[in-house]
Structure formats: C-alpha cells, structure tokens
C-alpha cells in the first residue's frame, strides 16, 4: 500500500458524506417548504405532486408523515447538517475517536430503520411514491453502508478477523451493494404498485 493511500480514503469518505448530506438536506428543505404550503392551503397542488402514484401531498398529510408529532422533514433539517459537518471535518483532516464513530453509526442505523419503515408505509399503506422522500431514502441507504462497512473494516466495530477481512473486500463493492439495495426497493414498488404502468 502506498503512502498516499491512507490519505485518499478519508478524502473519498469525506466527499461522499458531504455530498450525501447536502442532497439529503436539500430534500428535507424542499419537503418542509411543501409542508408549509399545505398548512397555508390544505387543497394546494404541490410542485412534487405529479400523479396519484407520484406525489408528496398524501405522505405529508398522513400520520406517518408526522410520526413524532411534527413533520418528518424537520428531522432531516436537524440531522443532515450533522452529517455534512462530519464530512467537512474529515476533509479538514479530523480523526474521530472510536466512540464517536460508533455513536455516528448508531445514528445512521436508526435513520435506515426509519427509512425502511417509511418505505414500507409509502408502498404498502399509502400506495404513493413521494419524490423528495425517495431522494432522502436514496441518501440514507449509501450513508449506512459506507459508515457501517467502513467501521467494520477499520475495527471500530468489534468483529472477528474474518468479518474484518470480508468488510475490507466489501468496501470496494459499496456502489454495487447500494445499487442492489435500490433495486430491491424498486422491485417491491413495482410488484406492489405497478409503477411501470404509470410511465
């Protein structure tokens, strides 16, 4: 391994985390604006409402859209800046303690659990695909794999040598793992909602 390799990986990690966080924050902001429009006019036609299948309105007006008593996008407005800050710190050369990475991983895992629940509610209960919600899902999924596999690979998550070796190999396959994750969601959506018939 060359001397430059250790520097390249944090750089790529930092850029990835910043980009994912920035896109996620934009989606949360856009959804919050749309929620404001609905509060001002419950009958408003939102800019992200394209059809009965692809729309934000049904999701934002549902109880699932305000699970904790306030609109879900507010969670993104708080959480995504934290993600961006971590990415910027990595780009600046910061090295975090193990407890920080574990805490960050727990937060990202919780976000994934929440997203998986939202996906299930959107597809199986509400029967809609919210565009900005899907952007959020699409950012949380790779963030989870990047952080979790990275922590396993670097030994921050206690694991056997064989698991660490597997994570080392899997790290370079993250793009394919993410693509497979997207494909699973797309197949489920197609089987349940027949998305292709609306195109």
C-alpha positions, 0 to 999 in steps of 0.5 A, a space after each residue: 500500500 502506498 503512502 498516499 493511500 491512507 490519505 485518499 480514503 478519508 478524502 473519498 469518505 469525506 466527499 461522499 458524506 458531504 455530498 450525501 448530506 447536502 442532497 439529503 438536506 436539500 430534500 428535507 428543505 424542499 419537503 418542509 417548504 411543501 409542508 408549509 404550503 399545505 398548512 397555508 392551503 390544505 387543497 394546494 397542488 404541490 410542485 412534487 405532486 405529479 400523479 396519484 402514484 407520484 406525489 408528496 401531498 398524501 405522505 405529508 398529510 398522513 400520520 406517518 408523515 408526522 410520526 413524532 408529532 411534527 413533520 418528518 422533514 424537520 428531522 432531516 433539517 436537524 440531522 443532515 447538517 450533522 452529517 455534512 459537518 462530519 464530512 467537512 471535518 474529515 476533509 479538514 483532516 479530523 480523526 474521530 475517536 472510536 466512540 464517536 464513530 460508533 455513536 455516528 453509526 448508531 445514528 445512521 442505523 436508526 435513520 435506515 430503520 426509519 427509512 425502511 419503515 417509511 418505505 414500507 408505509 409509502 408502498 404498502 399503506 399509502 400506495 404513493 411514491 413521494 419524490 423528495 422522500 425517495 431522494 432522502 431514502 436514496 441518501 440514507 441507504 449509501 450513508 449506512 453502508 459506507 459508515 457501517 462497512 467502513 467501521 467494520 473494516 477499520 475495527 471500530 466495530 468489534 468483529 472477528 478477523 474474518 468479518 474484518 477481512 470480508 468488510 475490507 473486500 466489501 468496501 470496494 463493492 459499496 456502489 454495487 451493494 447500494 445499487 442492489 439495495 435500490 433495486 430491491 426497493 424498486 422491485 417491491 414498488 413495482 410488484 406492489 404498485 405497478 409503477 411501470 404502468 404509470 410511465 
